[in-house]
Amino acid sequence: MKSSIAGMNEGADSVLSSAITKVKRHVLPLFVIMFIVNYIDRVNIGFVRTHMEHDLGIGAAAYGFGAGLFFIGYALFEVPSNMLLQKVGARIWLTRIMLTWGLVAAGMAFIQNETHFYILRFLLGVAEAGFFPGVIYYFTRWLPGAERGKAIAIFLSGSAVASLISGPLSGLLLQIEGLGMHGWQWMYFIEGMFSVCLCVFVWFWLDAKPHDAKWLTRAEQDALVKAIDDEQKAREAATPVRPSLGKLLKDRQIILFCLIYFFIQLTIYAATFWLPSIIKKMGEMSDFQVGLFNSIPWLLSIIGMYAFASFSAKWKHQQAWVATALLIAAAGMFMSTTGGPIFAFVAICFAALGFKSASSLFWPIPQAYLDARIAAAVIALINSVGNLGGFVAPTTFGLLEQHTGSIQGGLYGLAATSIIAAIIVFAARMTPKSAPDLAVADAAPKHA
């Protein structure tokens, strides 16, 4: 009898394992591609700054402000988008997000002045809002908790890959001229319309729920749904009283998480939007050559991310690893002020090892601390507040260059904020409020 039960359990585990493998093969590559396209449409303005200044008269301050406006729209509409996603479903909403951001990104090709630039950058942020939590929500409906963290890590690798390929890709597209459009217009249009075309594939490729997936057998569908439902029941039994999101927003730890991630994003987006300009000061280069040089720091950052992830897994003390990465970023940013453009580029390559690694090392801390049933809502909040660094950094750098002719003061500021973040990260706790064995497992947004 016991052997019969054991055999049944092994059979059920085998079916569930098969279902999980199929889900990851079916959706993960697509989500990584979506994130790559998303990130390129967000940051490609860094490669056309001088072109827009020449053709449209958009100076450094206007460029920095417009680059940052994206993050205002993104932050304001992240939570409302998350709420709508839960009502209409992830498949519909993710397709809608991709369609609208693609159209707005393509529309950047037709801007004629600063006002158009400001409006479309803000609208691009509005359009993209909800993409990150939307993907996280999709994972919660399709993968058990033990597999979800791995899937999220693979998904987030898309931003590193996008940083690596965006330079050469944009450099190639900038060489297109014709039909009355300049290279920078073709770059915006082609990259934006690729998103529009991809959203059609997304609509037909994604399924709303496991029982809609024809590529899963009925037994696999049932096993997947049962595993996810059982996890939810166990969570609710462990913590019958759902923590209040309002109460958590007053939690000092949540404020710390927002502040740390804000400081990390300051450095990432300052480098993202201003690095091509620093590279152009190194000598006469074509747009494609600038793009190739722009890929070097991001290639190094990918190596750094994997190295830090391995170290932190072997020698566990997440706060210490985040702090170490932030101090490397601070040292690189400070060194970039002490020499010429070539030395500054080398120093930022060194800094990239730190600030991108800090970003990936940071997320396990709030995930471990938060109650699972509200984790995604709070993570969306942290992501929104942190991404405001994408507004502050380019806006400040633009004003500094416009009025002083140099961004040196901004680089000093980034070094200082990275050091501050490295200190306060030790105050961030990883002890979950409740249900510690499930805290990382779920990211289902129950409230927004």
C-alpha positions as CSV (number, residue, x, y, z in Angstrom):
1,M,0.0,0.0,0.0
2,K,2.8,2.4,1.0
3,S,4.7,1.6,-2.2
4,S,1.6,2.3,-4.2
5,I,1.2,5.7,-2.6
6,A,4.9,6.5,-3.1
7,G,4.5,5.5,-6.7
8,M,1.5,7.8,-7.1
9,N,3.5,10.7,-5.5
10,E,6.4,10.1,-7.8
11,G,4.1,10.1,-10.8
12,A,2.5,13.4,-9.7
13,D,5.9,14.9,-9.2
14,S,7.0,13.8,-12.6
15,V,4.0,15.3,-14.3
16,L,4.5,18.6,-12.4
17,S,8.2,18.7,-13.3
18,S,7.3,18.1,-16.9
19,A,4.7,20.9,-16.8
20,I,7.2,23.4,-15.2
21,T,9.9,22.6,-17.8
22,K,7.4,23.2,-20.7
23,V,6.2,26.5,-19.1
24,K,9.7,27.8,-18.8
25,R,10.6,26.8,-22.4
26,H,7.4,28.4,-23.7
27,V,7.3,31.7,-21.9
28,L,10.8,32.6,-20.6
29,P,12.5,33.2,-23.9
30,L,9.7,35.5,-25.0
31,F,9.7,37.5,-21.8
32,V,13.4,38.0,-22.0
33,I,13.1,39.3,-25.6
34,M,10.2,41.5,-24.5
35,F,12.4,43.0,-21.7
36,I,15.3,43.5,-24.1
37,V,13.0,45.4,-26.5
38,N,11.4,47.3,-23.6
39,Y,14.8,48.5,-22.3
40,I,16.1,49.5,-25.7
41,D,13.0,51.7,-26.4
42,R,13.5,53.2,-23.0
43,V,17.2,54.2,-23.2
44,N,17.9,54.6,-26.9
45,I,17.8,58.4,-26.7
46,G,21.3,58.2,-25.2
47,F,22.6,57.5,-28.7
48,V,20.8,60.4,-30.5
49,R,21.4,63.2,-28.1
50,T,23.9,65.1,-30.3
51,H,21.7,64.4,-33.4
52,M,18.6,65.9,-31.7
53,E,20.6,68.9,-30.5
54,H,21.8,69.5,-34.1
55,D,18.5,69.0,-35.9
56,L,16.0,70.2,-33.2
57,G,18.0,72.4,-30.9
58,I,17.4,70.2,-27.9
59,G,20.2,71.2,-25.5
60,A,21.7,69.3,-22.5
61,A,19.2,70.5,-19.9
62,A,16.2,69.8,-22.2
63,Y,17.6,66.4,-23.0
64,G,18.2,65.5,-19.4
65,F,14.7,66.6,-18.4
66,G,13.0,64.8,-21.2
67,A,15.0,61.6,-20.5
68,G,13.9,61.8,-16.9
69,L,10.2,62.5,-17.7
70,F,9.8,58.9,-18.7
71,F,10.2,57.8,-15.1
72,I,7.6,60.3,-13.8
73,G,5.0,58.8,-16.1
74,Y,6.2,55.3,-15.2
75,A,6.0,55.9,-11.4
76,L,2.6,57.6,-11.5
77,F,0.9,54.8,-13.5
78,E,2.7,51.7,-12.3
79,V,0.2,50.9,-9.5
80,P,-3.0,51.8,-11.5
81,S,-1.6,49.6,-14.3
82,N,-1.0,46.8,-11.9
83,M,-4.6,47.1,-10.7
84,L,-6.0,46.9,-14.2
85,L,-3.8,44.0,-15.1
86,Q,-5.5,41.9,-12.3
87,K,-8.9,42.8,-13.7
88,V,-8.4,42.1,-17.4
89,G,-5.6,39.4,-17.1
90,A,-1.9,39.4,-17.8
91,R,-2.1,38.2,-21.4
92,I,-4.4,41.1,-22.5
93,W,-2.6,43.7,-20.5
94,L,0.9,42.7,-21.4
95,T,-0.1,42.8,-25.1
96,R,-1.7,46.3,-24.6
97,I,1.4,47.6,-22.8
98,M,3.7,46.4,-25.6
99,L,1.5,47.9,-28.3
100,T,1.2,51.3,-26.8
101,W,4.9,51.6,-25.8
102,G,5.8,50.5,-29.4
103,L,3.6,53.2,-31.0
104,V,4.9,55.9,-28.7
105,A,8.5,54.9,-29.2
106,A,8.0,54.9,-33.0
107,G,6.3,58.3,-32.7
108,M,9.6,59.7,-31.3
109,A,10.8,59.8,-34.9
110,F,8.4,62.7,-35.7
111,I,9.1,65.1,-32.8
112,Q,9.9,68.6,-33.9
113,N,10.8,70.5,-30.7
114,E,11.3,70.2,-27.0
115,T,7.6,70.1,-26.2
116,H,7.0,67.1,-28.4
117,F,10.1,65.4,-26.8
118,Y,8.7,66.0,-23.3
119,I,5.2,64.8,-24.1
120,L,6.3,61.6,-25.8
121,R,8.9,60.7,-23.2
122,F,6.2,61.1,-20.5
123,L,3.7,59.0,-22.5
124,L,6.3,56.3,-23.0
125,G,6.6,56.0,-19.3
126,V,2.8,55.8,-18.9
127,A,2.7,53.1,-21.7
128,E,5.4,51.0,-20.1
129,A,4.0,51.2,-16.6
130,G,2.9,47.8,-15.3
131,F,5.2,45.7,-17.6
132,F,7.5,44.5,-14.8
133,P,4.8,43.6,-12.2
134,G,2.7,42.2,-15.1
135,V,5.4,39.6,-15.9
136,I,5.8,38.8,-12.2
137,Y,2.1,38.3,-11.9
138,Y,2.1,36.0,-14.9
139,F,4.8,33.9,-13.2
140,T,2.6,33.6,-10.1
141,R,-0.2,32.0,-12.2
142,W,2.0,29.6,-14.0
143,L,4.9,28.5,-11.8
144,P,5.2,27.2,-8.2
145,G,7.1,29.3,-5.8
146,A,10.3,27.2,-5.9
147,E,10.7,27.9,-9.6
148,R,9.5,31.5,-9.6
149,G,12.7,33.0,-8.3
150,K,14.8,31.4,-10.9
151,A,12.4,32.5,-13.7
152,I,12.5,36.1,-12.4
153,A,16.3,36.1,-12.3
154,I,16.4,34.9,-16.0
155,F,13.8,37.6,-16.9
156,L,15.8,40.4,-15.3
157,S,18.9,39.3,-17.2
158,G,17.2,40.9,-20.2
159,S,18.2,44.4,-19.1
160,A,21.8,43.4,-19.1
161,V,21.6,41.9,-22.5
162,A,19.7,45.0,-23.8
163,S,22.4,47.3,-22.5
164,L,25.0,45.1,-24.3
165,I,23.3,45.1,-27.7
166,S,21.6,48.5,-27.8
167,G,24.7,50.4,-28.7
168,P,25.8,48.5,-31.8
169,L,22.1,48.1,-32.9
170,S,21.3,51.8,-32.5
171,G,24.7,52.7,-34.1
172,L,23.8,50.7,-37.2
173,L,20.3,52.1,-37.5
174,L,21.6,55.7,-37.2
175,Q,23.4,55.2,-40.5
176,I,20.1,54.8,-42.4
177,E,19.1,57.9,-44.4
178,G,16.2,58.3,-46.8
179,L,12.5,59.1,-47.4
180,G,13.1,62.5,-45.8
181,M,14.1,61.0,-42.5
182,H,17.5,61.2,-40.7
183,G,19.2,58.3,-39.0
184,W,18.0,59.1,-35.5
185,Q,14.4,59.1,-36.8
186,W,14.8,55.7,-38.5
187,M,16.3,54.4,-35.2
188,Y,13.3,55.5,-33.2
189,F,10.8,54.3,-35.8
190,I,12.3,50.9,-36.5
191,E,12.9,50.0,-32.8
192,G,9.4,51.2,-31.9
193,M,7.6,49.3,-34.7
194,F,9.5,46.1,-33.8
195,S,7.7,46.3,-30.5
196,V,4.4,46.7,-32.2
197,C,5.0,43.7,-34.4
198,L,6.2,41.6,-31.5
199,C,3.0,42.4,-29.5
200,V,1.0,40.5,-32.2
201,F,3.2,37.4,-31.6
202,V,2.8,37.9,-27.8
203,W,-1.0,37.8,-28.2
204,F,-1.0,34.5,-30.0
205,W,1.8,32.9,-28.1
206,L,0.8,33.6,-24.5
207,D,-2.2,31.9,-22.8
208,A,-4.3,33.4,-20.1
209,K,-4.2,30.4,-17.7
210,P,-2.7,26.9,-17.6
211,H,-6.0,25.2,-18.6
212,D,-5.9,27.2,-21.9
213,A,-2.4,25.9,-22.8
214,K,-2.8,23.3,-25.6
215,W,0.9,22.6,-25.4
216,L,0.4,21.1,-21.9
217,T,-1.4,17.8,-21.4
218,R,-4.5,17.8,-19.2
219,A,-2.6,16.0,-16.4
220,E,0.1,18.7,-16.6
221,Q,-2.4,21.5,-16.5
222,D,-4.1,20.0,-13.4
223,A,-0.8,19.4,-11.6
224,L,0.3,22.9,-12.2
225,V,-2.9,24.5,-11.0
226,K,-3.0,22.2,-8.0
227,A,0.5,23.0,-6.9
228,I,-0.1,26.7,-7.1
229,D,-3.4,26.5,-5.3
230,D,-1.9,24.3,-2.6
231,E,0.8,26.9,-2.0
232,Q,-1.8,29.6,-1.6
233,K,-3.8,27.6,0.9
234,A,-0.7,26.9,2.9
235,R,0.2,30.5,2.9
236,E,-3.3,31.6,4.1
237,A,-3.2,28.9,6.8
238,A,0.2,30.1,8.1
239,T,-0.9,33.7,8.2
240,P,-4.7,34.0,8.5
241,V,-4.6,37.8,8.9
242,R,-3.4,39.4,5.7
243,P,-0.9,42.2,6.4
244,S,-2.2,45.6,5.6
245,L,-0.4,47.3,2.7
246,G,-1.1,50.7,4.3
247,K,0.6,49.5,7.4
248,L,3.6,48.2,5.5
249,L,4.0,51.6,3.7
250,K,4.8,53.1,7.2
251,D,7.4,50.3,7.8
252,R,10.9,51.7,8.1
253,Q,12.2,48.8,6.2
254,I,10.1,49.5,3.2
255,I,11.3,53.1,3.2
256,L,14.9,51.9,3.4
257,F,14.3,49.5,0.5
258,C,13.0,52.4,-1.6
259,L,15.9,54.7,-0.7
260,I,18.6,52.1,-1.4
261,Y,17.1,51.2,-4.8
262,F,16.7,54.9,-5.6
263,F,20.4,55.4,-5.0
264,I,21.3,52.4,-7.2
265,Q,19.1,53.6,-10.1
266,L,20.6,57.1,-9.9
267,T,24.0,55.7,-11.0
268,I,22.6,53.2,-13.5
269,Y,20.6,55.8,-15.4
270,A,23.2,58.5,-15.2
271,A,25.6,56.1,-16.9
272,T,23.0,54.9,-19.4
273,F,22.0,58.3,-20.7
274,W,25.4,60.0,-20.5
275,L,27.9,57.3,-21.4
276,P,27.6,57.8,-25.2
277,S,28.4,61.5,-24.8
278,I,31.5,60.6,-22.7
279,I,32.6,58.1,-25.4
280,K,32.3,60.7,-28.2
281,K,34.8,62.9,-26.3
282,M,37.4,60.2,-26.6
283,G,37.9,60.9,-30.3
284,E,36.4,61.0,-33.7
285,M,34.1,58.0,-34.0
286,S,31.1,56.9,-36.1
287,D,27.8,56.2,-34.4
288,F,28.5,52.4,-34.8
289,Q,31.9,52.7,-33.1
290,V,30.3,54.7,-30.2
291,G,27.7,51.9,-29.9
292,L,30.5,49.2,-29.8
293,F,32.4,51.1,-27.0
294,N,29.1,51.6,-25.2
295,S,28.7,47.8,-24.9
296,I,31.9,47.3,-23.1
297,P,30.8,48.4,-19.6
298,W,27.6,46.4,-19.9
299,L,29.5,43.3,-21.0
300,L,31.7,43.7,-17.9
301,S,28.6,44.2,-15.8
302,I,27.1,40.9,-16.9
303,I,30.3,39.1,-15.9
304,G,30.2,41.0,-12.6
305,M,26.6,40.1,-11.9
306,Y,27.2,36.4,-12.3
307,A,30.4,36.5,-10.3
308,F,28.7,38.4,-7.4
309,A,25.7,36.0,-7.6
310,S,28.0,33.1,-7.2
311,F,29.9,34.7,-4.3
312,S,26.8,35.6,-2.5
313,A,25.4,32.1,-2.9
314,K,28.5,30.6,-1.4
315,W,29.3,33.1,1.3
316,K,25.8,34.2,2.5
317,H,25.5,37.8,3.7
318,Q,23.4,39.6,1.2
319,Q,23.8,43.1,2.7
320,A,27.6,42.8,2.7
321,W,27.6,41.9,-1.0
322,V,25.3,44.7,-2.0
323,A,27.5,47.2,0.0
324,T,30.7,45.8,-1.7
325,A,29.1,46.3,-5.1
326,L,28.0,49.9,-4.2
327,L,31.5,50.8,-3.0
328,I,33.0,49.5,-6.3
329,A,30.5,51.8,-8.1
330,A,31.4,54.7,-5.9
331,A,35.1,54.2,-6.5
332,G,34.6,54.0,-10.3
333,M,32.4,57.1,-10.4
334,F,34.9,59.1,-8.3
335,M,37.9,58.0,-10.5
336,S,36.0,59.1,-13.6
337,T,36.5,62.7,-12.5
338,T,40.3,62.5,-12.2
339,G,41.4,62.1,-15.8
340,G,40.5,62.7,-19.4
341,P,37.6,61.1,-21.4
342,I,39.5,57.8,-22.0
343,F,40.3,57.4,-18.3
344,A,36.7,58.4,-17.4
345,F,35.4,55.6,-19.7
346,V,37.7,53.0,-18.1
347,A,36.6,54.2,-14.7
348,I,32.9,53.8,-15.6
349,C,33.6,50.3,-16.9
350,F,34.9,49.6,-13.4
351,A,31.9,51.3,-11.8
352,A,29.5,49.2,-14.0
353,L,30.8,46.1,-12.3
354,G,29.4,47.5,-9.1
355,F,26.1,49.3,-9.9
356,K,24.6,46.6,-12.1
357,S,25.6,43.9,-9.6
358,A,24.2,46.0,-6.7
359,S,20.8,46.1,-8.6
360,S,20.6,42.3,-9.0
361,L,21.9,41.6,-5.4
362,F,19.4,44.0,-3.9
363,W,16.1,42.3,-4.7
364,P,16.5,39.1,-2.6
365,I,16.5,41.4,0.5
366,P,13.0,42.9,0.2
367,Q,11.7,39.6,-1.3
368,A,12.8,37.7,1.9
369,Y,11.4,40.4,4.2
370,L,7.9,40.8,2.8
371,D,4.9,38.7,3.3
372,A,4.3,36.7,0.2
373,R,0.7,37.8,-0.5
374,I,1.6,41.5,-0.8
375,A,5.2,41.1,-2.0
376,A,4.5,42.1,-5.6
377,A,2.5,45.2,-4.7
378,V,5.3,46.4,-2.5
379,I,8.0,45.4,-5.0
380,A,6.1,47.4,-7.6
381,L,6.2,50.4,-5.2
382,I,9.9,49.9,-4.6
383,N,10.5,49.6,-8.3
384,S,8.5,52.8,-9.0
385,V,10.1,54.9,-6.4
386,G,13.6,53.6,-7.2
387,N,13.1,54.3,-10.9
388,L,12.6,58.0,-10.0
389,G,16.4,57.9,-9.9
390,G,16.0,57.8,-13.7
391,F,14.4,61.2,-13.5
392,V,16.7,62.8,-11.0
393,A,20.0,61.7,-12.5
394,P,19.6,62.8,-16.2
395,T,17.8,66.0,-15.2
396,T,20.6,67.0,-12.8
397,F,23.3,66.0,-15.3
398,G,21.6,68.0,-18.0
399,L,21.4,71.1,-15.9
400,L,25.0,70.8,-14.7
401,E,26.3,70.5,-18.3
402,Q,24.1,73.3,-19.5
403,H,25.2,75.7,-16.8
404,T,28.8,74.6,-16.0
405,G,29.8,72.8,-19.2
406,S,30.8,69.8,-17.1
407,I,29.1,66.8,-15.3
408,Q,31.9,66.4,-12.8
409,G,29.7,67.6,-9.9
410,G,27.2,64.9,-10.8
411,L,29.8,62.2,-10.8
412,Y,30.9,63.3,-7.3
413,G,27.3,63.1,-6.2
414,L,26.9,59.6,-7.6
415,A,30.0,58.5,-5.7
416,A,28.6,60.0,-2.5
417,T,25.1,58.5,-2.8
418,S,26.6,55.0,-3.6
419,I,28.6,55.2,-0.4
420,I,25.5,56.3,1.6
421,A,23.6,53.4,0.1
422,A,26.4,51.0,1.0
423,I,26.2,52.1,4.7
424,I,22.4,52.1,5.1
425,V,22.0,48.7,3.4
426,F,23.2,47.1,6.6
427,A,20.1,48.5,8.3
428,A,17.9,46.5,5.8
429,R,16.5,43.3,7.3
430,M,15.9,40.0,5.5
431,T,13.7,38.6,8.3
432,P,10.2,38.2,6.9
433,K,7.2,39.4,8.8
434,S,5.6,36.0,8.7
435,A,5.6,32.7,6.9
436,P,9.4,32.8,6.4
437,D,9.4,29.6,4.3
438,L,7.0,31.2,1.8
439,A,8.2,34.8,1.8
440,V,10.3,34.6,-1.4
441,A,8.0,32.1,-3.1
442,D,5.1,34.2,-4.1
443,A,4.8,37.6,-5.8
444,A,1.1,37.5,-6.6
445,P,-0.3,41.1,-6.4
446,K,-3.3,40.9,-4.2
447,H,-3.5,44.6,-3.6
448,A,-2.1,47.6,-5.5
